[in-house]
Amino acid sequence: MKLAIIHTTPVTIEPLKKLAEKYLTNYEVVNFLDDTILPCLLSTGGNIEKIEHKLIQYSIFAKEAEADIILFACSSVGEVAIKAEQKVGIPVVRIDEAMAEQAVHQGDKIAVIATLSTTLNPTVALLKQKADQFNKNNQILTVLADEAYSALMEGDKERHDTILANEISRLAEVSDVVVLAQASMARVLAHLSEEVKVKCLTSPELGIQRILEVMNG
């Protein structure tokens, strides 16, 4: 079996590779990276139409590479997955869907934290969609920690992690579950207390596990 992963940042490549080695032992993984997508979204206020054609084209490339399933590794572009799937005729999974489903079941008060404005709105929209799907009435609190993203882009991973760990710890006190909206944020779990960590949901591991669920029908 072959899994194609479409990335918008190199930060997600290695963590997802390790998770694939853990869960998808009989899968070959191929990666497609376009680091122009997020800057484009940021400069256009999150206008997904500006980059939609790129993601669909990468999905076509993945199909031509004989992928059996595709994973969109970026929550900012997850909403394009349905159109891409219709175009290529193989399953296209958004990395945050399984996380969103678990979140609406795990608690009534959901806190969502992101470091990118382009990720916050799609994540909230997905959570609301899943809440409606499962007849839940969740309260959603959002926090944008954009200074953490700036630190990461400057190569200061320690500052990125410290900012997020402080914000997540604060959110854990006022919510039932804390959703870390971007796959790149999962690294911060190592800096959290066990009490806080049990309230946190991240997308990478759940997203990779969803690949198995989809392929197993």
DRENDO-1510 file (C-alpha; in Angstrom, 1 decimal, always signed):
<recs>
REC; n; res; u; v; w
REC; 1; MET; +0.0; +0.0; +0.0 .
REC; 2; LYS; +1.1; +3.6; -0.6 .
REC; 3; LEU; +0.3; +6.7; +1.3 .
REC; 4; ALA; +0.9; +10.2; -0.1 .
REC; 5; ILE; +1.2; +13.0; +2.3 .
REC; 6; ILE; +0.8; +16.6; +1.2 .
REC; 7; HIS; +2.6; +19.1; +3.4 .
REC; 8; THR; +2.6; +22.9; +3.6 .
REC; 9; THR; +5.6; +23.0; +5.9 .
REC; 10; PRO; +8.7; +20.8; +6.3 .
REC; 11; VAL; +8.0; +20.7; +10.1 .
REC; 12; THR; +5.4; +17.9; +9.6 .
REC; 13; ILE; +7.5; +15.6; +7.4 .
REC; 14; GLU; +9.6; +13.8; +10.1 .
REC; 15; PRO; +6.9; +13.4; +12.8 .
REC; 16; LEU; +4.4; +11.9; +10.3 .
REC; 17; LYS; +7.1; +9.7; +8.9 .
REC; 18; LYS; +7.8; +8.3; +12.4 .
REC; 19; LEU; +4.1; +7.8; +13.1 .
REC; 20; ALA; +3.6; +6.0; +9.7 .
REC; 21; GLU; +6.5; +3.7; +10.6 .
REC; 22; LYS; +4.7; +2.9; +13.9 .
REC; 23; TYR; +1.2; +2.4; +12.6 .
REC; 24; LEU; +1.4; +1.8; +8.8 .
REC; 25; THR; +4.0; -0.9; +8.8 .
REC; 26; ASN; +3.1; -2.2; +5.3 .
REC; 27; TYR; +2.8; +1.2; +3.7 .
REC; 28; GLU; +5.2; +3.1; +1.5 .
REC; 29; VAL; +5.1; +6.8; +2.2 .
REC; 30; VAL; +5.7; +9.5; -0.4 .
REC; 31; ASN; +5.8; +13.2; +0.5 .
REC; 32; PHE; +4.8; +16.3; -1.4 .
REC; 33; LEU; +5.8; +19.7; +0.1 .
REC; 34; ASP; +4.8; +23.2; -1.0 .
REC; 35; ASP; +5.9; +25.8; +1.4 .
REC; 36; THR; +4.3; +28.6; -0.6 .
REC; 37; ILE; +0.8; +27.7; +0.4 .
REC; 38; LEU; +0.8; +29.0; +3.9 .
REC; 39; PRO; +2.3; +32.4; +3.0 .
REC; 40; CYS; -0.2; +32.8; +0.3 .
REC; 41; LEU; -3.1; +32.0; +2.7 .
REC; 42; LEU; -1.6; +34.5; +5.3 .
REC; 43; SER; -1.3; +37.2; +2.7 .
REC; 44; THR; -4.9; +36.7; +1.4 .
REC; 45; GLY; -6.7; +36.5; +4.7 .
REC; 46; GLY; -7.1; +32.7; +4.4 .
REC; 47; ASN; -8.6; +32.8; +0.9 .
REC; 48; ILE; -8.6; +29.0; +0.2 .
REC; 49; GLU; -9.6; +29.5; -3.4 .
REC; 50; LYS; -6.1; +31.0; -4.1 .
REC; 51; ILE; -4.4; +27.7; -3.3 .
REC; 52; GLU; -7.1; +25.1; -4.0 .
REC; 53; HIS; -5.9; +24.3; -7.5 .
REC; 54; LYS; -2.4; +23.5; -6.1 .
REC; 55; LEU; -3.7; +21.0; -3.6 .
REC; 56; ILE; -5.8; +19.3; -6.2 .
REC; 57; GLN; -2.8; +19.2; -8.6 .
REC; 58; TYR; -0.7; +17.6; -5.9 .
REC; 59; SER; -3.5; +15.1; -5.3 .
REC; 60; ILE; -3.3; +14.3; -9.0 .
REC; 61; PHE; +0.5; +13.8; -8.8 .
REC; 62; ALA; -0.1; +11.5; -5.8 .
REC; 63; LYS; -2.6; +9.4; -7.8 .
REC; 64; GLU; -0.1; +9.3; -10.7 .
REC; 65; ALA; +2.5; +8.0; -8.2 .
REC; 66; GLU; +0.1; +5.1; -7.5 .
REC; 67; ALA; -0.9; +6.2; -4.0 .
REC; 68; ASP; -3.8; +4.3; -2.5 .
REC; 69; ILE; -4.7; +7.1; -0.1 .
REC; 70; ILE; -3.8; +10.8; +0.5 .
REC; 71; LEU; -3.3; +12.7; +3.7 .
REC; 72; PHE; -3.6; +16.5; +3.9 .
REC; 73; ALA; -1.1; +17.3; +6.7 .
REC; 74; CYS; -2.2; +20.9; +7.1 .
REC; 75; SER; -5.4; +21.9; +9.0 .
REC; 76; SER; -5.5; +25.2; +7.1 .
REC; 77; VAL; -6.3; +23.5; +3.9 .
REC; 78; GLY; -8.4; +20.6; +5.1 .
REC; 79; GLU; -11.6; +21.8; +3.5 .
REC; 80; VAL; -10.1; +21.1; +0.0 .
REC; 81; ALA; -9.9; +17.4; +0.8 .
REC; 82; ILE; -13.5; +16.6; -0.4 .
REC; 83; LYS; -12.9; +18.3; -3.8 .
REC; 84; ALA; -9.5; +16.6; -4.2 .
REC; 85; GLU; -11.1; +13.2; -3.4 .
REC; 86; GLN; -13.8; +13.8; -6.0 .
REC; 87; LYS; -11.1; +14.7; -8.6 .
REC; 88; VAL; -8.7; +11.7; -8.0 .
REC; 89; GLY; -11.2; +9.0; -7.0 .
REC; 90; ILE; -9.1; +7.7; -4.0 .
REC; 91; PRO; -9.6; +8.6; -0.3 .
REC; 92; VAL; -8.2; +11.9; +0.8 .
REC; 93; VAL; -8.0; +12.3; +4.6 .
REC; 94; ARG; -7.7; +15.6; +6.4 .
REC; 95; ILE; -5.3; +15.2; +9.4 .
REC; 96; ASP; -7.6; +16.9; +11.9 .
REC; 97; GLU; -10.9; +15.2; +11.2 .
REC; 98; ALA; -10.4; +12.4; +13.8 .
REC; 99; MET; -9.2; +14.9; +16.3 .
REC; 100; ALA; -12.3; +17.0; +15.8 .
REC; 101; GLU; -14.6; +14.0; +16.2 .
REC; 102; GLN; -12.9; +13.0; +19.5 .
REC; 103; ALA; -13.0; +16.6; +20.8 .
REC; 104; VAL; -16.8; +17.0; +20.5 .
REC; 105; HIS; -17.3; +13.7; +22.4 .
REC; 106; GLN; -14.6; +14.4; +25.0 .
REC; 107; GLY; -16.1; +17.5; +26.6 .
REC; 108; ASP; -18.7; +20.3; +26.4 .
REC; 109; LYS; -16.2; +23.1; +26.6 .
REC; 110; ILE; -13.6; +23.0; +23.9 .
REC; 111; ALA; -10.6; +25.4; +23.7 .
REC; 112; VAL; -8.9; +25.7; +20.4 .
REC; 113; ILE; -5.4; +27.1; +20.2 .
REC; 114; ALA; -3.5; +27.9; +16.9 .
REC; 115; THR; -0.4; +29.8; +16.0 .
REC; 116; LEU; -1.8; +30.7; +12.5 .
REC; 117; SER; -4.9; +32.7; +11.9 .
REC; 118; THR; -5.5; +30.6; +8.7 .
REC; 119; THR; -5.8; +27.5; +10.8 .
REC; 120; LEU; -8.1; +28.8; +13.5 .
REC; 121; ASN; -11.2; +29.4; +11.4 .
REC; 122; PRO; -11.1; +26.0; +9.5 .
REC; 123; THR; -10.6; +24.2; +12.8 .
REC; 124; VAL; -13.6; +25.9; +14.5 .
REC; 125; ALA; -15.7; +25.2; +11.4 .
REC; 126; LEU; -14.8; +21.5; +11.5 .
REC; 127; LEU; -15.6; +21.3; +15.2 .
REC; 128; LYS; -19.0; +22.9; +14.6 .
REC; 129; GLN; -19.6; +20.5; +11.7 .
REC; 130; LYS; -18.8; +17.5; +13.9 .
REC; 131; ALA; -20.9; +18.9; +16.8 .
REC; 132; ASP; -23.9; +19.1; +14.4 .
REC; 133; GLN; -23.2; +15.7; +13.0 .
REC; 134; PHE; -23.2; +14.1; +16.5 .
REC; 135; ASN; -25.9; +16.3; +17.9 .
REC; 136; LYS; -23.6; +17.9; +20.4 .
REC; 137; ASN; -23.9; +21.4; +21.8 .
REC; 138; ASN; -20.2; +22.2; +22.5 .
REC; 139; GLN; -18.9; +25.6; +23.6 .
REC; 140; ILE; -15.8; +26.7; +21.7 .
REC; 141; LEU; -13.2; +29.1; +23.0 .
REC; 142; THR; -10.4; +30.2; +20.6 .
REC; 143; VAL; -6.9; +31.5; +21.2 .
REC; 144; LEU; -4.5; +32.7; +18.5 .
REC; 145; ALA; -0.8; +32.5; +19.7 .
REC; 146; ASP; +0.7; +34.1; +16.6 .
REC; 147; GLU; +3.9; +35.1; +18.5 .
REC; 148; ALA; +4.7; +31.4; +18.8 .
REC; 149; TYR; +4.5; +31.0; +15.0 .
REC; 150; SER; +6.9; +33.9; +14.6 .
REC; 151; ALA; +9.3; +32.3; +17.0 .
REC; 152; LEU; +9.2; +29.0; +15.1 .
REC; 153; MET; +9.8; +30.8; +11.8 .
REC; 154; GLU; +12.8; +32.5; +13.4 .
REC; 155; GLY; +14.2; +29.1; +14.4 .
REC; 156; ASP; +13.5; +29.6; +18.1 .
REC; 157; LYS; +11.7; +26.4; +18.9 .
REC; 158; GLU; +12.2; +26.8; +22.6 .
REC; 159; ARG; +10.4; +30.1; +22.7 .
REC; 160; HIS; +7.6; +28.6; +20.5 .
REC; 161; ASP; +7.2; +25.7; +22.9 .
REC; 162; THR; +7.2; +27.9; +26.0 .
REC; 163; ILE; +4.6; +30.3; +24.7 .
REC; 164; LEU; +2.3; +27.5; +23.7 .
REC; 165; ALA; +2.8; +25.5; +26.9 .
REC; 166; ASN; +1.8; +28.5; +29.0 .
REC; 167; GLU; -1.3; +29.2; +27.0 .
REC; 168; ILE; -2.3; +25.6; +26.9 .
REC; 169; SER; -1.9; +25.2; +30.6 .
REC; 170; ARG; -4.1; +28.3; +31.1 .
REC; 171; LEU; -6.8; +26.9; +28.7 .
REC; 172; ALA; -6.8; +23.5; +30.4 .
REC; 173; GLU; -8.1; +25.2; +33.6 .
REC; 174; VAL; -11.2; +26.6; +31.9 .
REC; 175; SER; -12.1; +23.9; +29.4 .
REC; 176; ASP; -12.7; +20.1; +29.2 .
REC; 177; VAL; -10.5; +19.6; +26.2 .
REC; 178; VAL; -7.8; +21.6; +24.5 .
REC; 179; VAL; -7.5; +21.2; +20.7 .
REC; 180; LEU; -4.0; +21.9; +19.3 .
REC; 181; ALA; -5.1; +23.1; +15.8 .
REC; 182; GLN; -1.8; +22.4; +13.9 .
REC; 183; ALA; +0.1; +19.2; +13.6 .
REC; 184; SER; +3.3; +21.1; +14.2 .
REC; 185; MET; +2.1; +21.9; +17.7 .
REC; 186; ALA; +2.2; +18.3; +18.9 .
REC; 187; ARG; +5.8; +18.7; +20.0 .
REC; 188; VAL; +4.6; +20.9; +22.9 .
REC; 189; LEU; +3.1; +18.0; +24.7 .
REC; 190; ALA; +6.5; +17.1; +26.0 .
REC; 191; HIS; +6.5; +20.4; +28.0 .
REC; 192; LEU; +3.2; +19.9; +29.7 .
REC; 193; SER; +2.2; +18.4; +33.0 .
REC; 194; GLU; +0.4; +15.1; +32.9 .
REC; 195; GLU; -2.7; +16.8; +34.3 .
REC; 196; VAL; -2.8; +19.2; +31.4 .
REC; 197; LYS; -1.7; +16.7; +28.8 .
REC; 198; VAL; -4.7; +14.4; +29.3 .
REC; 199; LYS; -6.9; +17.3; +28.3 .
REC; 200; CYS; -5.0; +17.9; +25.0 .
REC; 201; LEU; -5.8; +16.6; +21.6 .
REC; 202; THR; -3.3; +16.7; +18.7 .
REC; 203; SER; -3.9; +15.7; +15.1 .
REC; 204; PRO; -0.8; +13.7; +13.9 .
REC; 205; GLU; -1.3; +10.4; +15.7 .
REC; 206; LEU; -5.1; +10.4; +15.3 .
REC; 207; GLY; -4.7; +11.4; +11.7 .
REC; 208; ILE; -2.4; +8.5; +10.9 .
REC; 209; GLN; -4.7; +6.1; +12.7 .
REC; 210; ARG; -7.6; +7.4; +10.6 .
REC; 211; ILE; -5.7; +6.2; +7.5 .
REC; 212; LEU; -6.0; +2.6; +8.8 .
REC; 213; GLU; -9.7; +3.1; +9.6 .
REC; 214; VAL; -10.4; +4.4; +6.1 .
REC; 215; MET; -8.4; +1.7; +4.3 .
REC; 216; ASN; -10.0; -1.0; +6.5 .
REC; 217; GLY; -13.4; +0.2; +5.6 .
</recs>
